[in-house]
Amino acid sequence: MTIEDAVRQRIIGLCKENDITINALATKAGMPRTTLKNIIYGTSRNTGIVTIKLVCDALGISINDFFDNELFKDLEPVKD
C-alpha cells in the first residue's frame, strides 16, 4: 500500500468512526473542502503534515493516534 492510500483510508475510516462526513470534517478542520476531497479522491499526491494535523485536531486525536494504525505498517517505498 502507498502512503497516499493509507492516509486516504485512515481519514475515511476516522470519518466513519466519528460519524462525520468529509465535508463536515473539512469545515471543522478549517480547510477548503476541495483540499480534503483531493486527498480522498487521490488527486493530491503529497498530503502535508500540517493538513494531517488539522484533521487530527478536528477529530480530537493526536498525530501519533493517526499513524498508530495497521494501514501504516507495511508501506511501499516512496518513488520520485
N, C-alpha and C positions, 0 to 999 in steps of 0.2 A: 504494500500500500504506500502511496506517496504521502508526503506531509500535507499537501493540499487536500487530498481525500480525507485524511484523518481529521484535520481541522474542520472540514465541512461536516463530516459525520458527527463529530463531537458537538458542534453547535446545534445541529438538527436534534441530536439526542437530548441535549440540555433543554432545548425549547419544549420538547415533548414531556420531559420530566417535570418542567416548571409550568406546563400548560400555558405557554406563551407563543404567539406567532412570531415569525421572523420580522414582520413589520413592527409589531409591538416591542420586540427586543431592540430593534434599531432605534426606535423613538426613545425608549428607556435609557439606552446607551448614549443618546445624544449624537447619533451619527446619521448620515443620509441613508435612507432605506436602500438606495442603489448600492451602497458600499457592501452591506451585508448580503444583499441578493447576488451581487457579483461573486462573492465568496461561495455562497451556496450553489450557484449555477455553474461554478468553475471558470468564469471569465476572468477572475482575479487570480493570478498565479503567484502573487507574493503578498500574503497577508502579513501586515506588520504587527509587531508585538504590542504596539500601542492600541491597535484595533482589538486585539485579543483581550488586552487589559480592560478596555471599555466594556466589552461583552461580559467579562468576569465581574466587573463592578456592578453592572446592571443585574446580573443574576445572583449577586451576593456570594460569589466564590472567589477563591484565590487563584493566581496563575498556577500554583502547584496543583490545586484541585482540577484545573482544566486539563493539565497534561498528565496527571496521575490516572491514566486510563489505558486499558489494553490496546486501544487503537494506536498508541504511540510506541508500542514495544518493539515491533519489527518493521520499521520503515525502510523503504527503498533508499539507496543512496541518492542524493540530490544531484541532478545533472544540470550543466550550464545551459 
